[in-house]
Amino acid sequence: MKTLFTLVLAALAMIACEGPKKDTPIDAAFSPREEHLEALNTECFQYVGERDTVLLTTTIDGTNLTGTLDYSFFEKDKNSGTIEGEIRGDLLIAEYTFQSEGQTSKRQVVFKNTDEGWKEGYGDMKAVDGIPVQVNIDSLDFSHTMALTPVPCDN
């Protein structure tokens, strides 16, 4: 009986020493870990013209949104920065904090989800607490051809 007890105890010790259980692909897909949820909600969009590119990366949590936005227009200074805002219906409304010409600046950006992709809205702006914002979001012009379409995110 002692021999059986010793063997069972040894077997349990060996099983316990295997280390932590690794998640199967199915377990990982349903894991509640924050980093996994963030990866599921991250999307990337890009516009590539003849000499211009725009890259938008968004992470959405409910209606809240964070991400990055990079503009590279031909013969213009590159703008690169972060966005923080919200989704309202088919609009993405965010504050864009960016670097350009060695300066940090802020401005409001508004993108509309159209059949062609996300299009930035243009209109009259005014300064509120030193930050340029749209005067009237409902009257923005989205008629240009520069649409950001989904692309794979390079992590």
Solvent accessible surface area in square Angstrom, and as a share of the most:
residue,aa,sasa,rsa
1,M,189,0.84
2,K,174,0.74
3,T,99,0.57
4,L,107,0.53
5,F,139,0.58
6,T,81,0.47
7,L,114,0.57
8,V,77,0.44
9,L,100,0.50
10,A,48,0.37
11,A,50,0.39
12,L,105,0.52
13,A,53,0.41
14,M,142,0.63
15,I,114,0.58
16,A,81,0.63
17,C,110,0.66
18,E,141,0.63
19,G,46,0.44
20,P,126,0.79
21,K,158,0.67
22,K,175,0.74
23,D,70,0.36
24,T,65,0.38
25,P,118,0.74
26,I,128,0.65
27,D,56,0.29
28,A,32,0.25
29,A,53,0.41
30,F,165,0.69
31,S,10,0.07
32,P,118,0.74
33,R,117,0.43
34,E,135,0.61
35,E,114,0.51
36,H,41,0.18
37,L,86,0.43
38,E,94,0.42
39,A,65,0.50
40,L,112,0.56
41,N,64,0.33
42,T,35,0.20
43,E,84,0.38
44,C,11,0.07
45,F,18,0.07
46,Q,57,0.25
47,Y,49,0.19
48,V,96,0.55
49,G,22,0.22
50,E,181,0.81
51,R,155,0.57
52,D,41,0.21
53,T,50,0.29
54,V,1,0.00
55,L,65,0.33
56,L,0,0.00
57,T,31,0.18
58,T,3,0.01
59,T,31,0.18
60,I,46,0.23
61,D,108,0.56
62,G,67,0.64
63,T,84,0.49
64,N,95,0.49
65,L,2,0.01
66,T,68,0.40
67,G,14,0.14
68,T,57,0.33
69,L,0,0.00
70,D,36,0.18
71,Y,6,0.02
72,S,46,0.30
73,F,65,0.27
74,F,96,0.40
75,E,150,0.67
76,K,146,0.62
77,D,75,0.39
78,K,118,0.50
79,N,33,0.17
80,S,41,0.26
81,G,16,0.15
82,T,76,0.44
83,I,3,0.02
84,E,120,0.54
85,G,23,0.22
86,E,56,0.25
87,I,37,0.19
88,R,130,0.47
89,G,76,0.73
90,D,66,0.34
91,L,30,0.15
92,L,2,0.01
93,I,11,0.06
94,A,4,0.03
95,E,66,0.30
96,Y,0,0.00
97,T,40,0.23
98,F,22,0.09
99,Q,93,0.41
100,S,22,0.14
101,E,138,0.62
102,G,75,0.73
103,Q,123,0.55
104,T,84,0.49
105,S,44,0.28
106,K,87,0.37
107,R,55,0.20
108,Q,30,0.13
109,V,1,0.00
110,V,0,0.00
111,F,1,0.00
112,K,67,0.28
113,N,76,0.39
114,T,36,0.21
115,D,149,0.77
116,E,103,0.46
117,G,11,0.10
118,W,29,0.10
119,K,16,0.07
120,E,4,0.02
121,G,1,0.01
122,Y,102,0.39
123,G,40,0.38
124,D,114,0.59
125,M,75,0.33
126,K,108,0.46
127,A,76,0.59
128,V,69,0.40
129,D,141,0.73
130,G,67,0.64
131,I,36,0.18
132,P,50,0.31
133,V,31,0.18
134,Q,15,0.07
135,V,80,0.46
136,N,74,0.38
137,I,38,0.20
138,D,135,0.70
139,S,78,0.50
140,L,18,0.09
141,D,76,0.39
142,F,36,0.15
143,S,90,0.58
144,H,47,0.21
145,T,125,0.73
146,M,25,0.11
147,A,13,0.10
148,L,0,0.00
149,T,61,0.35
150,P,103,0.65
151,V,46,0.26
152,P,120,0.75
153,C,41,0.24
154,D,139,0.72
155,N,177,0.91
